[in-house]
Amino acid sequence: RDIKENDFPDSAWQVDAVYVNHFLNYAGELLGRAKEAIYTEYGKGKPLSDEDLFARTKMFHIEFNDLSKKQPLRNGGAGWTTERSFNGLVRRLLHAMMTNDKFTVVLGGHSAAAGHGNHFKQSYMMQFHRVMEPIFARLGMKLISVNAAQGGLGTTQSSLGSGSIYGPDIDVIFWDSAMTERDDKAVELFARQAILGGNRSPMIFAGQAKSLVYLHENADVDVGGINGHIMDFIPETKDPEQAETIPWAARFMKCNRDSEGLCSANKFRARCWIERPDVTPKEKQGKIPSQVKWHPGFRIHQLTSRVMSMVFLEALEEAVGIWSQITINAGHPLPDEHWHMGPYIQNIWDKVANLGVEGSYYAPFKGSLTPRAFSIPIQARTEFLPRHDPEHTSLRTLIKPAKNGYIPNPGDIKMEYEGPDVYNPDLDPPEGALNVLGIVSNRRSLQEDFYELYNDQQVKTPPHRRLSINESSSLLRKRELESNIEPGYGWALHDFNPGTCDGTYYQTCGRYKSNCLLYGHADKRGGIIGDCFSGWLVMEIPDVARGLIIIKIETWHHFDENKRTNGWTEVNNGWNEVETGGRRKLKRGPPPPPPPEMIMDYAVDGKITSLSWKDFNRMGHEIGANSVVWHLLDDPEWKETRPVEIAIRMRNCTNAPTMKVTHVYWS
């Protein structure tokens, strides 16, 4: 929210010159202390000669580029941005300080970004939060950091509904998915929907993406990339004795061929369980999973977090400097033109919405994803985790109940224990090593015995050739099969994670049938699973304003994954209006392939489209890693805002194949 300078009451701290001047002086000291701590952590602390002081500035330097010159991007040690984009970050921070607002930073990406192989809180987004949260708090802001990266996936399945899945009030968002998404179309969709689907037109960080240059030059989007040449400033570890001479944070990160084993042996620092008197795990605790060569260890994550922190510390120093300098002559409060965000956000939103796809990086999506996905805000519901505000962004919020009230649900799945974990020493440096957190928070170490649970959430409301969106319309055989569509009894919630799985630092998630309860990650590819005995899955999509409904389905699941229909011999197990308990049969053997007469039905507002299983699969379009979508409605001429009912089912078959609905998108 913007507040006009004349609307501040006389009692507001923002107009109290004495208070603000003391606040700004303290802020400058705090920021300088935090930067010096990070330099010292990597062996670059004072005292240093003038030459060495200058040299160390290159380590965390972020290079400003003039993108209008259409030259290759130049990286500093920390990465790159533009002067205009950096000023946009400064403005966002000034706004948050002036209004004591939340400041939200989100990461989308793959398993390496998620931090797999390490504790969740060792991932770089969470390490960034640990350092920066106390600094933001002392400057009057509430930092919310979200690691929404997911293993085995890219970002496309989340980007398409960014405002719902990543959240609507993002100030800065990072894309880190180059391992699974190797072209610019995914980055551009990620950036566009982060802007269109939200309220704040966030700054976008995404490596060397050409699409960011395009959006900066054509839509005023604030952009950048992190990490740059940071590893050039890390010393090589040669042997155990020499490693002891290297600061603890910088050891075992860079090794030669002879010392490679040292780096591998010291890459991870994690455990699955710490004994506590009040909880006994139900399963024997094992080793941290996913400690593979392509997943970075905790030190790489920590270094990345320090790069991020230094970029924000530089921006905060600039913000404090502007505030101090301007108010010397203009007085207090700080004049509107230096920190108001409303017109700034609206300018970016309007330009992205009107940019179209001509000249963009949409082309690889052509025939698979409607071009309108680059120009209109899209909402979503899903069972994938982590996600923003899980309770209100679940697919189950759309599902119409069966006549007996049944909606797919988690049943008796619940966490083995509630509340925070006991203090984990793996999250802090060992005794004798410099502790940046202790310096910025005025504590020697963070004794994380108990946290106040952070739950401040904001609610907003196959082998065949695949056909293009336009081609698929020639297959449709529409006919009214029955007078109405009744929700079925045979759909089930699949791959559910209990707890608050929103990707924030204070999430408590999972802790169910786990041999590694301290792992902490929220990754789960949940969905609503069904088969030919399940009947109709019926959903009501609210506020369809632009005539677009897309559904993401996984059609490759094994026949016995839907435990709800295990033993059924007919649709809905013969239930009518009241569930009678389910006549349990012996387990089925391996099913035959889908029979040729099998039909896939889907309906939009009661109008049923029937396709063969083969044609239905050809109608799906792969838009990202493990992400196939079906466009059920794409009507650019849509002129009203109203709810729309959609429904799907399989028929003329036994319980094979099995499919899982994971996402619904609409606008």
VMD Tcl script that draws the C-alpha trace (Angstrom):
set ca {
  {0.00 0.00 0.00}
  {1.14 3.56 -0.70}
  {0.57 6.30 1.88}
  {0.72 9.91 0.78}
  {3.19 11.97 2.77}
  {0.44 14.36 3.94}
  {-1.59 11.42 5.27}
  {0.94 10.42 7.91}
  {-0.33 11.57 11.33}
  {1.90 13.86 13.35}
  {2.49 11.02 15.81}
  {3.81 8.64 13.11}
  {7.45 7.64 13.45}
  {8.00 8.36 9.75}
  {7.64 12.13 10.40}
  {9.77 12.20 13.55}
  {13.10 13.56 12.31}
  {15.03 12.70 15.47}
  {13.77 9.12 15.54}
  {14.29 8.55 11.82}
  {17.82 9.95 11.84}
  {18.80 7.67 14.73}
  {17.10 4.76 12.93}
  {19.03 5.44 9.71}
  {22.34 5.72 11.54}
  {21.71 2.43 13.32}
  {20.63 0.80 10.05}
  {23.87 1.85 8.35}
  {25.93 0.36 11.18}
  {23.93 -2.88 11.14}
  {24.29 -3.32 7.38}
  {28.00 -2.60 7.48}
  {28.47 -5.09 10.31}
  {26.59 -7.79 8.37}
  {28.67 -7.28 5.22}
  {31.91 -7.36 7.19}
  {30.83 -10.61 8.86}
  {30.27 -12.27 5.48}
  {33.61 -11.07 4.16}
  {35.32 -12.38 7.30}
  {33.53 -15.71 6.97}
  {35.40 -16.24 3.68}
  {38.75 -14.92 4.87}
  {38.36 -11.38 3.52}
  {37.82 -9.58 6.83}
  {39.60 -6.49 8.07}
  {42.27 -5.38 8.69}
  {43.33 -5.38 5.04}
  {45.57 -3.22 2.90}
  {43.91 -0.73 0.56}
  {44.76 -3.04 -2.32}
  {43.16 -6.05 -0.63}
  {40.11 -4.00 0.42}
  {39.55 -3.06 -3.21}
  {40.15 -6.63 -4.38}
  {37.58 -8.10 -2.01}
  {34.82 -5.87 -3.37}
  {34.96 -7.92 -6.59}
  {33.93 -11.09 -4.75}
  {30.34 -10.00 -4.12}
  {30.16 -7.37 -6.84}
  {27.03 -7.33 -8.97}
  {27.75 -5.96 -12.43}
  {25.40 -3.37 -13.96}
  {24.67 -4.03 -17.65}
  {23.27 -1.71 -20.30}
  {20.91 -4.14 -22.02}
  {20.06 -1.70 -24.80}
  {23.51 -2.34 -26.27}
  {22.57 -5.97 -27.00}
  {25.95 -7.25 -25.83}
  {26.73 -10.47 -23.92}
  {25.88 -10.15 -20.24}
  {28.79 -9.21 -18.00}
  {28.93 -10.88 -14.59}
  {30.54 -9.71 -11.40}
  {31.44 -12.14 -8.66}
  {27.85 -12.02 -7.40}
  {26.13 -11.79 -10.78}
  {24.48 -9.12 -12.90}
  {21.58 -6.70 -13.09}
  {20.89 -3.27 -14.56}
  {21.00 0.11 -12.87}
  {17.26 0.56 -13.38}
  {16.48 -2.89 -11.94}
  {18.72 -2.34 -8.92}
  {16.97 0.97 -8.29}
  {13.68 -0.92 -8.49}
  {14.88 -3.29 -5.76}
  {15.91 -0.27 -3.66}
  {12.46 1.27 -4.14}
  {10.78 -1.96 -3.03}
  {12.88 -2.05 0.12}
  {12.20 1.61 0.89}
  {8.48 0.95 0.51}
  {8.61 -2.00 2.92}
  {10.57 0.02 5.48}
  {8.30 3.06 5.22}
  {5.17 0.95 5.70}
  {6.57 -1.73 8.06}
  {5.41 -4.25 5.48}
  {6.20 -7.85 4.64}
  {8.90 -8.48 2.04}
  {8.55 -11.80 0.23}
  {11.34 -13.60 -1.62}
  {10.48 -16.85 -3.47}
  {12.54 -19.51 -5.23}
  {11.24 -21.82 -7.96}
  {13.45 -24.55 -9.38}
  {14.56 -28.18 -9.45}
  {16.00 -30.59 -6.89}
  {19.41 -28.90 -6.62}
  {17.72 -25.59 -5.83}
  {15.39 -27.33 -3.38}
  {18.48 -28.46 -1.48}
  {17.97 -32.20 -1.82}
  {20.70 -34.15 -0.07}
  {20.77 -31.52 2.68}
  {18.41 -30.48 5.43}
  {15.71 -28.20 4.07}
  {17.08 -25.38 6.22}
  {20.51 -25.84 4.64}
  {19.12 -24.91 1.20}
  {20.36 -21.55 0.03}
  {16.97 -19.88 0.24}
  {16.60 -20.91 3.87}
  {20.21 -19.94 4.70}
  {19.48 -16.54 3.13}
  {16.48 -16.27 5.44}
  {18.48 -17.16 8.55}
  {20.93 -14.31 7.93}
  {18.55 -11.69 6.60}
  {15.46 -12.19 8.76}
  {16.92 -10.48 11.87}
  {18.24 -7.64 9.72}
  {14.85 -7.07 8.07}
  {13.18 -7.25 11.50}
  {15.49 -4.56 12.90}
  {14.63 -2.38 9.91}
  {10.90 -2.75 10.54}
  {10.10 -5.36 7.89}
  {8.93 -8.96 8.06}
  {10.94 -11.15 5.70}
  {9.13 -14.14 4.22}
  {11.41 -16.52 2.30}
  {9.94 -19.42 0.34}
  {11.77 -22.36 -1.20}
  {9.17 -23.71 -3.62}
  {11.61 -25.76 -5.73}
  {10.62 -29.36 -6.51}
  {12.71 -32.40 -7.34}
  {12.41 -34.09 -10.74}
  {10.51 -31.17 -12.20}
  {11.01 -27.78 -13.72}
  {8.96 -24.71 -12.93}
  {6.38 -24.73 -15.73}
  {3.70 -26.62 -13.79}
  {3.90 -23.97 -11.04}
  {4.60 -20.94 -13.25}
  {1.34 -21.44 -15.12}
  {-0.54 -20.67 -11.89}
  {2.14 -18.57 -10.23}
  {-0.11 -16.21 -8.29}
  {-1.81 -19.15 -6.58}
  {1.12 -21.56 -6.25}
  {4.09 -19.28 -5.57}
  {1.90 -16.57 -4.05}
  {0.40 -13.21 -5.06}
  {2.50 -10.80 -2.98}
  {6.06 -11.52 -4.11}
  {8.69 -8.77 -4.16}
  {11.60 -10.79 -5.60}
  {11.47 -14.21 -7.25}
  {14.37 -16.47 -8.28}
  {14.32 -19.07 -11.07}
  {16.88 -21.90 -10.73}
  {15.94 -24.76 -13.02}
  {18.56 -24.92 -15.77}
  {19.14 -28.63 -15.11}
  {15.57 -29.49 -16.22}
  {14.57 -26.47 -18.31}
  {17.18 -25.59 -20.89}
  {15.47 -22.93 -22.96}
  {14.10 -19.46 -22.41}
  {10.42 -20.26 -22.86}
  {10.20 -21.61 -19.30}
  {11.93 -18.54 -17.85}
  {9.67 -16.16 -19.72}
  {6.50 -17.97 -18.61}
  {7.88 -17.98 -15.05}
  {8.53 -14.23 -15.18}
  {5.33 -13.22 -16.95}
  {2.97 -15.13 -14.68}
  {4.85 -13.99 -11.56}
  {3.96 -10.47 -12.69}
  {0.49 -11.04 -14.18}
  {-0.71 -13.39 -11.45}
  {0.42 -11.27 -8.53}
  {0.02 -7.88 -6.95}
  {3.61 -6.58 -6.87}
  {5.35 -7.08 -10.27}
  {8.39 -8.72 -8.62}
  {12.02 -8.42 -9.62}
  {13.08 -11.58 -11.49}
  {16.46 -13.28 -11.03}
  {17.19 -16.06 -13.53}
  {20.82 -16.59 -14.46}
  {21.75 -15.65 -18.03}
  {18.26 -15.91 -19.52}
  {17.84 -13.99 -22.77}
  {14.14 -13.70 -22.08}
  {14.92 -11.43 -19.12}
  {16.73 -9.04 -21.45}
  {13.66 -9.05 -23.70}
  {11.28 -8.33 -20.81}
  {13.52 -5.61 -19.37}
  {13.76 -3.79 -22.68}
  {10.13 -4.22 -23.75}
  {8.15 -4.19 -20.49}
  {10.38 -2.43 -17.91}
  {10.68 -5.67 -15.88}
  {13.37 -5.59 -13.18}
  {15.82 -8.44 -13.80}
  {19.11 -9.96 -12.74}
  {21.11 -13.12 -12.16}
  {23.19 -14.32 -9.21}
  {26.41 -16.26 -8.51}
  {28.45 -15.00 -11.47}
  {32.13 -15.80 -10.90}
  {31.90 -16.32 -7.16}
  {33.85 -19.59 -7.22}
  {36.89 -17.70 -8.58}
  {37.26 -16.28 -5.07}
  {37.18 -19.65 -3.26}
  {40.59 -21.19 -2.44}
  {41.44 -24.70 -3.59}
  {41.60 -27.42 -0.96}
  {44.73 -29.53 -1.52}
  {45.07 -31.77 1.54}
  {43.69 -32.10 5.09}
  {46.45 -30.05 6.68}
  {46.15 -27.20 4.19}
  {42.34 -27.29 4.58}
  {42.77 -26.24 8.23}
  {44.29 -22.96 7.04}
  {41.18 -22.13 4.97}
  {38.18 -20.50 6.68}
  {35.66 -23.20 7.64}
  {32.97 -21.85 5.27}
  {35.31 -22.02 2.26}
  {36.84 -25.46 2.82}
  {36.23 -28.49 0.60}
  {34.40 -26.50 -2.08}
  {37.07 -26.53 -4.75}
  {39.43 -29.51 -5.13}
  {41.89 -30.72 -7.74}
  {41.99 -34.25 -9.08}
  {44.23 -35.46 -6.26}
  {42.06 -33.97 -3.49}
  {38.64 -34.63 -5.03}
  {37.89 -37.25 -2.41}
  {38.26 -34.65 0.34}
  {35.58 -32.47 -1.20}
  {33.26 -35.44 -1.68}
  {33.73 -36.65 1.90}
  {32.93 -33.22 3.33}
  {30.18 -32.21 0.93}
  {27.18 -32.93 3.16}
  {26.62 -32.34 6.86}
  {23.24 -33.71 7.83}
  {21.47 -36.32 9.92}
  {17.99 -37.82 9.99}
  {17.28 -37.81 13.71}
  {18.38 -36.39 17.06}
  {17.16 -38.23 20.11}
  {14.56 -36.43 22.20}
  {12.60 -37.68 25.23}
  {9.13 -36.79 23.94}
  {9.19 -38.45 20.49}
  {10.11 -41.99 19.40}
  {10.10 -42.43 15.60}
  {7.80 -45.13 14.29}
  {10.34 -46.17 11.67}
  {14.06 -46.78 12.03}
  {15.86 -43.61 11.00}
  {18.34 -43.93 8.15}
  {20.54 -41.63 6.08}
  {19.70 -38.35 4.37}
  {18.44 -39.22 0.86}
  {19.51 -37.77 -2.50}
  {23.18 -37.18 -1.66}
  {24.25 -37.51 -5.28}
  {26.98 -35.79 -7.27}
  {24.67 -33.36 -9.07}
  {23.22 -32.02 -5.82}
  {25.37 -29.31 -4.21}
  {26.35 -29.67 -0.58}
  {25.65 -27.33 2.30}
  {28.71 -25.12 1.71}
  {27.70 -24.33 -1.88}
  {24.20 -23.53 -0.65}
  {25.65 -21.33 2.06}
  {27.86 -19.44 -0.43}
  {24.88 -18.86 -2.73}
  {22.90 -17.56 0.23}
  {25.70 -15.15 1.06}
  {25.73 -13.87 -2.52}
  {21.99 -13.22 -2.26}
  {22.44 -11.58 1.12}
  {25.17 -9.26 -0.12}
  {23.01 -8.14 -3.05}
  {20.22 -7.27 -0.63}
  {22.62 -5.63 1.84}
  {23.97 -3.41 -0.96}
  {20.42 -2.47 -1.93}
  {19.49 -1.77 1.68}
  {22.57 0.44 2.09}
  {21.54 2.35 -1.01}
  {17.99 2.69 0.34}
  {19.21 4.03 3.69}
  {21.54 6.43 1.89}
  {18.75 7.79 -0.31}
  {16.43 8.19 2.66}
  {19.08 10.03 4.65}
  {20.25 12.29 1.82}
  {16.81 13.29 0.50}
  {15.33 14.13 3.89}
  {18.22 16.46 4.79}
  {16.61 19.06 2.54}
  {13.09 17.74 1.90}
  {12.35 16.89 5.54}
  {10.28 14.00 6.83}
  {8.54 11.84 5.81}
  {10.48 10.69 2.76}
  {8.72 12.20 -0.30}
  {6.36 9.88 -2.19}
  {8.29 9.83 -5.47}
  {11.18 7.93 -3.87}
  {9.25 4.97 -2.48}
  {5.67 4.68 -3.75}
  {5.12 1.44 -5.67}
  {1.57 1.68 -7.09}
  {2.32 3.36 -10.45}
  {5.62 1.47 -10.72}
  {3.88 -1.92 -10.36}
  {1.03 -0.98 -12.68}
  {3.37 0.17 -15.45}
  {5.15 -3.21 -15.52}
  {1.89 -5.18 -15.26}
  {0.26 -3.27 -18.13}
  {3.28 -3.62 -20.41}
  {3.59 -7.36 -19.81}
  {-0.16 -7.87 -20.35}
  {-0.03 -5.99 -23.67}
  {3.30 -7.34 -24.90}
  {1.91 -10.34 -26.80}
  {4.22 -13.11 -28.03}
  {5.67 -11.54 -31.17}
  {9.43 -11.40 -30.63}
  {9.18 -13.34 -27.37}
  {10.44 -16.82 -26.48}
  {6.95 -18.35 -26.69}
  {7.63 -20.18 -29.99}
  {8.59 -23.61 -28.49}
  {5.22 -23.61 -26.70}
  {3.30 -23.12 -29.97}
  {0.73 -25.87 -30.45}
  {1.16 -27.01 -26.83}
  {0.22 -24.04 -24.67}
  {-2.16 -21.24 -25.54}
  {-0.32 -17.95 -26.24}
  {-2.77 -16.29 -23.86}
  {-0.73 -17.81 -21.01}
  {1.81 -15.05 -21.73}
  {-0.73 -12.23 -21.44}
  {-3.43 -12.99 -18.85}
  {-3.33 -13.81 -15.13}
  {-4.01 -17.49 -14.46}
  {-5.20 -19.00 -11.19}
  {-4.56 -22.59 -10.14}
  {-5.31 -25.31 -7.65}
  {-3.06 -28.31 -7.07}
  {-2.01 -31.01 -4.64}
  {1.71 -30.56 -5.43}
  {3.83 -29.31 -2.54}
  {5.27 -27.00 -1.41}
  {2.83 -24.27 -2.37}
  {1.48 -20.99 -1.09}
  {-1.36 -21.19 1.46}
  {-1.85 -24.97 1.08}
  {-5.27 -25.10 2.72}
  {-6.84 -22.72 0.21}
  {-4.92 -23.70 -2.94}
  {-5.78 -27.42 -2.80}
  {-7.59 -29.14 -5.67}
  {-10.02 -30.39 -3.03}
  {-11.42 -26.86 -2.70}
  {-12.87 -27.28 -6.22}
  {-14.23 -30.82 -6.00}
  {-17.98 -31.34 -5.75}
  {-18.89 -33.97 -3.14}
  {-20.66 -37.21 -3.98}
  {-24.25 -37.58 -2.77}
  {-23.07 -39.02 0.53}
  {-20.72 -36.04 1.02}
  {-17.53 -37.90 0.03}
  {-14.59 -35.80 -1.20}
  {-11.09 -37.31 -1.54}
  {-9.34 -36.70 1.77}
  {-6.19 -37.65 3.71}
  {-8.07 -39.91 6.13}
  {-6.00 -40.69 9.19}
  {-2.68 -39.47 7.74}
  {-1.05 -37.10 10.20}
  {2.41 -36.07 11.35}
  {4.13 -38.21 13.99}
  {4.73 -35.10 16.08}
  {3.82 -31.42 16.01}
  {5.84 -28.31 16.63}
  {9.47 -27.45 15.91}
  {12.36 -29.87 15.87}
  {15.01 -29.81 18.56}
  {18.11 -27.73 17.95}
  {20.17 -29.22 15.14}
  {23.91 -28.40 15.29}
  {24.28 -29.26 11.59}
  {22.62 -25.93 10.80}
  {25.33 -23.87 12.54}
  {29.11 -23.70 12.11}
  {31.18 -25.64 14.62}
  {32.71 -24.09 17.70}
  {35.51 -21.73 16.73}
  {34.21 -20.92 13.24}
  {32.75 -17.50 12.55}
  {28.95 -17.38 12.97}
  {27.41 -14.68 10.79}
  {23.99 -15.22 12.30}
  {25.36 -14.58 15.77}
  {26.79 -11.26 14.60}
  {23.70 -9.93 12.83}
  {21.36 -11.10 15.60}
  {23.63 -10.22 18.55}
  {23.79 -13.88 19.59}
  {26.74 -16.23 19.50}
  {24.61 -19.09 18.16}
  {21.04 -19.77 17.28}
  {19.62 -22.19 19.88}
  {16.66 -23.32 17.85}
  {15.03 -25.34 20.60}
  {11.61 -23.90 19.93}
  {10.17 -21.52 17.36}
  {7.01 -19.56 17.25}
  {5.32 -21.29 14.34}
  {5.25 -19.02 11.33}
  {1.85 -19.35 9.70}
  {1.10 -15.86 8.47}
  {-0.43 -16.76 5.15}
  {-2.26 -14.62 2.65}
  {-5.28 -15.92 0.80}
  {-6.07 -15.07 -2.80}
  {-8.71 -15.66 -4.09}
  {2.58 -41.76 -24.29}
  {4.21 -42.73 -27.77}
  {1.61 -41.24 -30.12}
  {2.17 -37.92 -31.88}
  {0.51 -35.20 -29.86}
  {-1.94 -32.93 -31.62}
  {-1.76 -29.15 -31.60}
  {-4.46 -27.27 -29.71}
  {-6.28 -26.48 -32.96}
  {-5.90 -29.99 -34.42}
  {-7.42 -31.58 -31.36}
  {-10.79 -29.91 -31.99}
  {-11.37 -32.09 -35.06}
  {-11.44 -35.19 -32.84}
  {-14.24 -34.06 -30.59}
  {-17.44 -36.09 -30.70}
  {-19.83 -34.16 -28.51}
  {-23.08 -35.69 -27.37}
  {-25.28 -35.58 -24.31}
  {-24.82 -39.00 -22.72}
  {-26.95 -38.47 -19.63}
  {-29.20 -35.82 -18.13}
  {-26.77 -34.91 -15.38}
  {-23.27 -35.69 -14.14}
  {-23.01 -37.10 -10.62}
  {-19.71 -37.01 -8.68}
  {-18.23 -40.48 -8.27}
  {-17.14 -42.34 -5.16}
  {-13.90 -43.85 -6.46}
  {-11.44 -40.93 -6.58}
  {-8.76 -40.70 -3.89}
  {-6.15 -38.30 -2.59}
  {-2.73 -39.63 -3.61}
  {0.77 -38.72 -2.29}
  {-0.37 -36.43 0.50}
  {1.98 -34.69 2.92}
  {0.49 -33.63 6.27}
  {1.45 -30.43 8.04}
  {2.00 -26.87 6.87}
  {3.95 -27.40 3.64}
  {4.34 -23.88 2.28}
  {8.11 -23.77 1.73}
  {8.77 -21.15 4.43}
  {11.54 -21.39 7.00}
  {9.15 -22.30 9.79}
  {7.12 -24.92 7.94}
  {6.46 -28.22 9.70}
  {5.71 -30.74 6.99}
  {5.63 -34.48 6.35}
  {6.91 -36.46 9.35}
  {4.80 -39.41 8.21}
  {6.10 -42.92 7.45}
  {9.57 -41.45 7.16}
  {12.98 -42.90 7.91}
  {14.44 -39.38 7.90}
  {12.20 -37.17 10.00}
  {14.61 -34.22 10.20}
  {15.01 -33.94 6.42}
  {12.39 -31.20 6.40}
  {11.61 -31.00 2.69}
  {8.00 -30.58 1.58}
  {8.28 -32.00 -1.96}
  {5.24 -34.07 -2.88}
  {3.59 -34.68 -6.25}
  {0.10 -35.12 -4.90}
  {-3.09 -35.39 -6.86}
  {-6.55 -36.90 -7.16}
  {-6.23 -40.41 -8.55}
  {-8.90 -42.47 -10.27}
  {-9.66 -45.25 -12.73}
  {-12.55 -46.73 -14.68}
  {-14.39 -47.70 -11.48}
  {-14.13 -44.19 -10.00}
  {-17.00 -42.49 -11.82}
  {-17.01 -38.78 -12.52}
  {-14.57 -36.34 -10.93}
  {-16.55 -33.10 -10.86}
  {-15.07 -29.69 -10.08}
  {-16.55 -26.20 -10.00}
  {-14.11 -23.54 -11.20}
  {-14.92 -20.12 -9.71}
  {-14.72 -16.76 -11.46}
  {-13.85 -17.85 -14.99}
  {-13.45 -14.44 -16.61}
  {-11.39 -15.05 -19.76}
  {-12.64 -18.42 -21.02}
  {-9.56 -20.51 -20.21}
  {-9.44 -23.83 -18.32}
  {-6.41 -26.14 -18.48}
  {-5.99 -29.39 -16.59}
  {-2.75 -31.28 -15.88}
  {-3.04 -35.06 -15.68}
  {-0.54 -37.89 -15.16}
  {-1.72 -40.90 -17.19}
  {1.14 -43.26 -16.41}
  {0.28 -44.47 -12.90}
  {0.19 -48.18 -12.07}
  {-3.19 -49.86 -11.90}
  {-3.05 -50.58 -8.16}
  {-2.10 -47.07 -6.99}
  {-5.74 -46.11 -6.41}
  {-6.28 -48.05 -3.20}
  {-9.87 -46.85 -2.93}
  {-11.09 -49.01 -5.82}
  {-8.95 -52.00 -4.92}
  {-11.34 -54.95 -5.17}
  {-14.19 -53.12 -6.90}
  {-15.84 -54.80 -9.88}
  {-18.10 -52.00 -11.10}
  {-18.29 -48.22 -11.27}
  {-18.64 -46.65 -7.81}
  {-18.67 -50.22 -6.40}
  {-22.44 -50.28 -6.86}
  {-23.02 -47.46 -4.38}
  {-26.06 -45.33 -4.98}
  {-26.82 -42.39 -2.71}
  {-25.32 -43.84 0.47}
  {-21.92 -45.48 0.85}
  {-22.49 -49.01 2.14}
  {-18.96 -49.85 3.14}
  {-17.43 -51.23 -0.03}
  {-17.48 -54.90 -0.91}
  {-13.80 -55.81 -0.60}
  {-12.48 -58.37 -3.09}
  {-9.18 -60.16 -3.53}
  {-6.44 -58.11 -5.14}
  {-6.55 -58.07 -8.91}
  {-3.74 -59.44 -11.02}
  {-1.92 -57.36 -13.62}
  {-4.56 -55.74 -15.84}
  {-4.70 -56.08 -19.61}
  {-3.89 -53.07 -21.79}
  {-6.68 -50.50 -22.16}
  {-9.36 -52.12 -24.34}
  {-9.96 -50.48 -27.73}
  {-13.53 -49.63 -26.74}
  {-12.35 -47.62 -23.70}
  {-13.68 -44.04 -23.71}
  {-12.44 -40.89 -21.97}
  {-15.21 -38.38 -21.24}
  {-14.77 -34.81 -20.16}
  {-17.44 -32.20 -19.74}
  {-17.56 -28.41 -19.56}
  {-20.81 -27.08 -18.10}
  {-22.50 -30.42 -18.75}
  {-21.52 -30.67 -22.42}
  {-19.70 -33.98 -22.75}
  {-16.84 -34.67 -25.13}
  {-15.97 -38.35 -25.72}
  {-12.61 -39.52 -27.02}
  {-10.86 -42.83 -27.39}
  {-8.03 -43.27 -24.89}
  {-5.53 -42.96 -27.75}
  {-7.04 -39.71 -29.03}
  {-7.33 -38.29 -25.54}
  {-3.61 -38.83 -24.98}
  {-2.84 -37.22 -28.34}
  {-4.79 -34.19 -27.20}
  {-2.42 -33.71 -24.24}
  {0.60 -31.45 -24.62}
  {3.92 -31.64 -22.83}
  {4.83 -28.15 -21.64}
  {7.63 -29.02 -19.21}
  {9.43 -31.79 -17.37}
  {6.83 -34.46 -16.46}
  {4.07 -31.96 -17.24}
  {1.33 -32.76 -19.77}
  {-1.76 -30.56 -19.98}
  {-5.15 -30.62 -21.68}
  {-6.95 -27.44 -22.74}
  {-10.59 -28.06 -21.83}
  {-11.67 -24.50 -22.62}
  {-9.86 -21.79 -24.57}
  {-12.29 -19.14 -25.76}
  {-10.74 -15.69 -26.37}
  {-14.26 -14.33 -27.05}
  {-15.52 -15.19 -23.55}
  {-17.40 -12.14 -22.22}
  {-18.61 -12.98 -18.69}
  {-17.32 -13.88 -15.24}
  {-19.00 -16.94 -13.73}
  {-18.37 -20.41 -12.29}
  {-17.81 -23.25 -14.75}
  {-18.28 -26.94 -13.95}
  {-15.81 -29.42 -15.41}
  {-15.85 -33.20 -15.08}
  {-13.77 -36.17 -16.28}
  {-14.13 -39.93 -16.18}
  {-12.97 -43.15 -17.87}
  {-15.41 -45.85 -18.93}
  {-15.80 -49.08 -20.90}
  {-12.87 -50.66 -19.07}
  {-11.81 -52.24 -15.79}
  {-9.54 -50.32 -13.47}
  {-6.72 -49.82 -15.98}
  {-5.36 -47.37 -16.84}
  {-5.09 -45.20 -13.76}
  {-4.68 -41.43 -13.97}
  {-4.01 -38.62 -11.53}
  {-5.26 -35.05 -11.81}
  {-2.60 -32.79 -10.30}
  {-3.41 -29.22 -11.40}
  {-6.32 -27.15 -12.67}
  {-5.58 -23.71 -14.16}
  {-8.09 -21.08 -15.19}
  {-8.62 -17.46 -16.07}
}
mol new
graphics top color blue
foreach p $ca { graphics top sphere $p radius 0.5 }
foreach p [lrange $ca 0 end-1] q [lrange $ca 1 end] { graphics top cylinder $p $q radius 0.2 }
display resetview
